Amino acid sequence: MHPAAQSQLRFYKSFSLRNGIQDTRFVCDYSRKSNSLQSLPKLAAILKELKRKKVGKVCIDDVARLLKVCELMSRVGFLEELREYGAQLYSLKHGKSLDEFSGAMLTALVRDPEKSKLPGQQLRSKDTQAARRSSSEVRSRNALRHAQPLLDLRRELGASSGRATLKEIADEATVRGLKTSKGINWTPQNVARALKLADINAGDF
């Protein structure tokens, strides 16, 4: 499943759990350009069914999603077509059905649907940020783990020579087969960075 669809599905599931909704169906409908409900046959069929039965709603993360891929000159007509099913079309972002939208909200849907940031996009952004934080934390822990032997080496060399230089530490690390977190030999430059990181996080060892 496409990452965008996965994000939307997680968003819908979260909404259902928070609101105690149990009887749900997840239906995908897609059109590169939608100027009317004819472009979205699955959505059209479900809306007609719900209106006939007078029960249930189609929940979409943001109803503006439908207008974003609609040509400007067709938006008013498409919105009027959607408003025929206003009671059946619920926008999760706005927390209300389309028939509850104010005039200003309807105008915004026609004029600037592209400016509406979808909840699913916000969720994907949070997922991306969390993944980046997790990746950064893993790299930091890995770097600290490889820096620990350098601390021991600095103390050992310093005990015999008084003060070990960065080159001496790098050379001895190479002799002993010690590698950086990237699997390369130590140099005075990366030894300096590693020792600085290790000194800052000394309490974590």
Protein Blocks (a to p, Z undefined) as FASTA:
>chain_A
ZZklmmmmmmmmmmmmmnopabdcddddddfbdcbfklmmmlmmmmmmmmmnopajdddf
blklmmmmpcfklmmmmmmmmmmmmmmpccfklopafklpcfklmmmmmmmmmlpccfkl
mmmmmmmmmmmmmmmmmmmmmmmmmmmmmmmmmmmmmmmnopacfklmmmmmmmnopacf
kopacdfklmmmmmmmmmmmmmmZZ
